[in-house]
Amino acid sequence: MPTAHTIRSYRAQLSSADESERCGRATFTVRHLSETRLLITAIGELDATNARAFGRFVERHTGVSKQLVLDLSDLDFFGSEGFASLHYVSVHCARHDVDWLFIGGRIVQRIVAICDPDAELPLADDLGAALARLDHLGRCRHPVQSAAKAKPTPALRSPQRRARPSPETSNERAM
């Protein structure tokens, strides 16, 4: 009997006709800027009623993308749960090798400054700055070589062990 498998597949939507989802007092939209770059916008209020849905919306749409910009600049309210959803997005993007930044208005920046005092989340001033940063990150990428083709470099080789002389041998040399 054949076994059933679950396969997660992603459908690339390359048109500017974009998906929109209303959840609570927020609306999430996705716009494909290129084959590998997304712009996801949240408008309204990001709070406990919809922060988890926002994280899932981002996760659902980053399947084929390698770069993401979250535009939160038009939010009227951004609660601590909204910050938790940013952390969720950060972890998701790190696991799936997605470069990402977010744009936040005054309301978002205030909460992020409190919850992320070390500025670890990638906040950009505006869309132009975010896209420029993603362009830079894209140019800095180095292709990853497969392990089968990779040759160890001299600096990374493990040191060769020399045979230690036995105590008898070293005593003979001393005499």
Buried (B, 14 or more C-beta within 10 A) or exposed (E): EEEEEEEEEEEEBEEEEBBEBEBBBBBBBBBBBEEBBBBBBBBBBBBEBBBBBBBBBBBEBBEBBBBBBBBBBBBEBBBEBBBBBBBBBBEBBEEEEBBBBBBBBEBBBEBBEEBBEEEEBBBBEEBEEBBEBBEEBEEEEEEEEEEEEEEEEEEEEEEEEEEEEEEEEEEEEEE
